[in-house]
Amino acid sequence: HRTSYVVLSDDSVLPDYQQEGGSQGTANTLYEACARNNTLALRKVLERGVTKEEVMKVDHNGWTGLMVACYKGFLEIVQHLHHCPYLDINHQDNDGNTALMIASQAGHTITVTYILNYYPGADTEIRDCRGFTALIKAAMQGRDDVVSSLVMAGADLNAVDSTKQKCARDWALKTGRYETLNRLRRLNLRPRAEQFAESYVPEWPELKVLVAKAMANKSASQKITQRIKSTFGFNFPRDPQENGVLDHMVRITTSIHSPLVATGCRPLCPTSPPEVGKRRLAVPELAKKHSEKELGESSVCHSNSSVSSIIPHIHSAETIATSCCVDTERRGSIISIASTGVRTFIPRHMAHRNSVFPSGCIPKIQIVKSGEPTPKKEKKRKRHKGHLEPPIWKYKAEKQEKKKAEKEKEKTKKEKKQKKQKK
């Protein structure tokens, strides 16, 4: 029991990290900007240029700035370091942890997915000093979404550690992560993501069979039994049927080619969907492997609720910045990315810092007073006696009666005062 506790303790998997100094002071180096989650300082550091020693500077745990950002969940820092030169994504700390392991252990799903999609060469099978992979660490901590991302990116489910010779399933069972174990079983049942074609008919395949069965001619005995079942039968709540209409609706509405949902992504290789055990290439690796024309022809664009193939161009951040606006002072949000000169697919949230104006620059807004006069309120029209009137609530009628009584009292008081003054 003692040995298993040592292996499963948080300290043995991930060191207890405390950054000294907090967020006070100015961040002058790349590591300080990452540790303090200061994106502006990081952009300035990348603009002026960095050396390999500055990028790979480590602390007492052997962590780089990227690893600190992965541990604390600083997603913007991880995104800005995407184009940083001399960055080793597979760098291991004193205990053998990589940035992917740290993010998986901490449960930062978006960070893990971003590393797998945009950091070329991110290895999922690197082991720490105890033989744990990123998948085993995520399974031990019950990070279900992280486990799904790693498995669909090609992480080995059968990889075992060097101390207990157990895989991710065994560690999930040993640590009581039954939801994670159930997630792994469900992924094995359907190991390949479904990709519907553009000509897919969004109709349940079994619907025609059921309609034909219901409309078929029935004998007298069958009609009698159906009536008896409908009158004396009880409808108890049941779980959804496997591969039933609910499963079909979920599949067609979450598919990339679905005609029902306008997705906010553009798959580079829709003919090669993610699959369990199949290594998924990062976006920069796909851009190097395939030409722009191949990626453009295979890309999918949703417009006006219809699916159509288009040929998008692979823009660099520099071209986006110059085509956006000529003013150089207003292009500071993407100069750090454009300075690298790397031509690659850039997420929209990285090409600009303002989510309202995707072009990257804020337009000048002039407020002009309207020359037309403000319209006057129309007077309420008098209701005709012959027309129907809406009903008046009881409490409203009582309020109106009270107001009338108060007005009459005030009138009588004024009349009495006027009579007294005349006398």
N, C-alpha and C positions, 0 to 999 in steps of 0.2 A: 504493500500500500504506500509506503514511503517513497519508493522509487517512482511509482506512477504519479504521485503528487508532484514530485520534482519535475517530471517531464511535462506535466500538464499545467504547471503554474504559468502565470502571465510573464513573470520575469524570465523564465527559461525560453519562452518563445519570442518575446519582444522586450527590450530593456525599458525600464521606467525612465522616461526622458523628461527632463525639466530644463528649459532654456533660461540661462542666467541673464539678468538685465531687463527682461520683459520687453515691452514695445517702446521704451523710452529712448531718446536720442535719435540721431540720423543714421540711416543705413548707407554706408559708403561702399560696402563690398557686396558681391552677389550672395554670399551666404547670409549676411545680415538682412538683406532685403527679403530673402526667402523665409528666414526664421521669424521675421516680424510681419509677414504678409503685406509688404509694402510694394504694390505693383508699380507705382510711379518711380520709386527708386530703382527697382529692377529694370525698368525700361531705360532709364538713364544709363545704368551700368552697361546694358547690352548695346546702347547707341554708341558709347565711347569705345567699345571693344573690350574683349576679355581675353585672358590667357588661360592656358590649360591648368596652371597651378591655381588660379582664382576660381575656375569652375569646379575643380575637383578638390577644393579645400574641405577638410573634414574636421569634426569636433572630437570630443573625448570618446564618443561611442563609435567613431568611424563613419559618421553620417555626413553626407553632402547636403547642400541646400535643398536639392530636390527631395531627398529622403525625409528631411524635416517637414517639408510641405506635404508630402504624402501621409506622414504620420498625423499631422494636425488637420488635414482636410482642406488645405489652401488650394482650391481648384484653379483659381486664376493664375497663381504662381506656376502650377504644373503646366497650364496652357501656354504661358509666356515662355517657359523654358523649352518648348517644343522645337524651336529653331536655334537653340543655343549651341554654338560649336564646342567641340571637345567634351561634350557631355557623354558619360558612359552610363547607360541605363541599367546595365547589369553589374554595376559596382557593388561589392559586398562589404558590410561593416565588420566590426570585430567579431560578431557572432555569426556571420555569414548571411545576414539578411540583405535583400535587394529592395529597391524602391517598390517594386511590384508586391513583394512579400509584405512589406510594412503597410501598404495601402489595403491589401487583402486582409491582413490581420486586424486592422482598425475598422474594417467594414465600410470603407468609402467606395461605394459601387461606381459612381460616376468617374472618380479618379482612376480606378482600375480599368474601366472601359476605355477611358481616354488614352491611357498608357498603351493598352493593347491595340488601339486603332491608329494612333499617331506617332508612337515612338518605334521606329524600325529596329528590329533585332531584339526586342524584349523577350527574354527567354523565360518560359513558364516552368521549366524543369530544373532550374538551379536549386541546389540544396544548401541548407545552412549547416552548422557544425553538428546538428543532431540528425541530419538527413531529411528534414521536413521541406517540402515544396510549398509554393504559395497556395496550392489547392488544399493540401493537408492542413495548413494553418487556418485557412478560411473555414474548412469543415469543422475543425476543433472548436472554433469560436461561434459556430452557428450562423455564419454570414451566407444566407441562402442565395441572395442575388449575386454576390461576388462569386460563389461557387458556380452558378449558371454561366456567368460571363467567362470564367476561366475554362470551363468544360467546353463551351461552344467556340472558344478560341483555340482549342487543340490541346489543353492540358491533359496529361496522362492520368486516367482514373486508377490504373493498376500500379502506379508508382508507390513503393513502400519506403518507410524511413529506415535508418540504419540502426536504431536502438531496439525497437519492438517488432520490426518487420511487418508493419500494418499499413494498409492503404487508407485513402480518404474515407471510404465507407466504414472501415473498422474503427477509425478514430471518431467519426461522427456517432457511431453506436456506443463506443466506450465512454464518451463524454456526455451522452444523453441528448445529442442534437438530432431528435427524431424527425423534425421538420426538414432539416438538411438531408437526412437519409431518404425521406420521401421525395424531395426534389430530385435527388440523383436517380431514383427509380423511375420517376416520370420522364426525365431526360433520356433514359435508356429505352423507354417504351417508344418514344418518338425521337430518334437521334438526329433527324434531319429536319431543318426548318422548311415548311411548305412554301413553295413559290407558285402562285397561280399565274396562268398565262393571261395575256391581254384580252383574249377572246373567251375568257372564262364566264360561264353563265352562273350568276349568283342564285342558284336554286338548289335546294336540298335534294340529293340524288334519290332518296327513298320516298320522296313525296309522291311521285307518279305511281309507284307500286301501292302505296297506302290508299291513294284516291281510287285507283282501279279496283282494289279489294273492296272498298266501301261502296262503290257504284255497281259492283257485280250483282247479278240476279241471285237471290237467296231462296232457299226452299222454305216451306211452311214451318218446319221444325227449327230451322236456323233463326227465322224471324221471332218465333215464340221464345226461344232461349235468349235472344238479344233483348227482348222486352223485359223478361224476368230479371236479367242482369242489370238493366238500366233502372228498374224500379226498386229492387231489393239490394243492389250493390252499394258499397261504401267506398268513397274516395279518400284514401289516406295520403298524406304528404309523402312523396318519395324523392329520392335523389335523381338528378338529371341522368338520362340514359346515355350510355357510352356511345359515342359517334352519332348522337341524336341531333335534333335541330339546334339546340343551344350550342353544342360543340361546333356545329357547322357555321353558325352565325359568328362565333368568336374567331374562327379561322379566316373567314372571308373579310371580316372587318379589321383584322390586324395584319393582313398580308400587305406586302409592299406594292403588289400589283392590284390591290383591291380597288374596284371602281366606286366603292361606297365612301371611302375615307381619303381625303387629300393629305397624304403624309408629308411631314416636314423634312424628309431626307431624300437623298439621291444616291441609290446604290450604284457602285462602280461596276460590280460584276453580278447582276441579278441572276444570271444563269448558274452561278456557283454559290448557293446559300450556305450559311454556317451549318456545321455538322459536328457531332460529338467525336472527338479524337482526330479531327482534321485541323491542321494548323491554318489559322486565318492570317493572311498577310496584312500588314499595316498599310495605310493610305500612301505614304511615300514609297513603299516597296511596290505597290500596284502601279504607281505612276512611272516607276523606272522599268517595270517588267513589260507594261503595255504602252502602246503609243497613244497619243491624244485622240486620234481618230477612232481607235478600237474602244477606248473608254467612253467616248462620246456617243458612239453608235449603240453601245450596250446600256447606256444610262437611261433612266426613266424620269419623266417629268409629268406632274399632275397639273392640269390647268382646266378650269371650267368643269370640274368634277369628272373629267375624262382622262384616260391614260394615253399618253402619246410619247413616242421616242423622239428625242432631240439630240443635237450635237453641241454640248456645252464646251466652252474653252477653259483650259486650265490656266487660271489667272494667278499671277504672283501678287503679293501685297503691294509691290511697287506700282504695278499697273493699276491696281484698284485705287491707290492713293492719288496718282496723277490724273486719272480719268475722273475722279470724284470732284476735285476742286483745285484750282491753280494756286490758291493762297497756301503758302508753305507753313504758316503759323497754325493753320487749322488742320494740319495733317499729322500732328504729333502723336495721335493715338496709335498709328500703325507704322511709324518710321522705324521703330525697333525691329519689326518683323521684316520690313522692306529692305533694311540695311544689309540683311544676310544675302539677299539676291537669290533665294531658293525658290524655284518654281514648283509649287505643289498645291494641293487642295487645302484651302484654309477655311475653317468654320466661320460662319457669319459673326459669331460672338467674338472672334479674335480679330476680324478685319476692322472692327470698330468698337468703340466703348459705349456708344449710345444705341440702345435697342429700338428707339423710336425711328431714327433715320438710318436705314441700312447702308446708305452710301458712304458713311464715315464722316461727313461734315454736317454741321448744323446750319440750316439756311437762315438768312436774315429775314426777320418778320417785321413788317411795317404796319403800324396801327393807324388807320385813317378814319376820321369821323365821317359818318354817313351824312350826305346832303339832304336826304329826305327827312321830313319831320316825324317825330315819334307818333305812332297811331294812337288815337284816343279810344278809350274803352266805350263800347257801345252800351247804350242805356237798355235796361231790361224792358222788353216789350210787354204791354198789358195783355193779359190773357182774356180771351173772349169767353163770354158766359156759356156759349153753346158747346165749347170744346171740353174734352175730358181733361181733368187735372190729376197730377200724380198724388197718391195718398200721402197724408201728413201723419207722421208718427205721433204717438200719444204724448211723449215727453216734449216734443216740439210744440204741439198745440198748447200744452200747459205753460210753456215758456212764453209763447206769444200772448196768451191771456194775461199772464203776470205783467208783461211789458205794457199792455193796453191799460191795465188797472193802474199801474204806476203813472203813466202819462195822464190819465184822467184825474188822479189825485193832484198832480202838479198843476194841471189846468185850473182845478177848483181853488187851490191855494192862491194862485196868481189872481184869479177873479176876486177873491175875498180881499186880498191886499189892495187891489185897485179900488174896490168899493170903499174901504176904510180911508184911503187917501183922498177920495172925492169928498167924503163927509167932513 
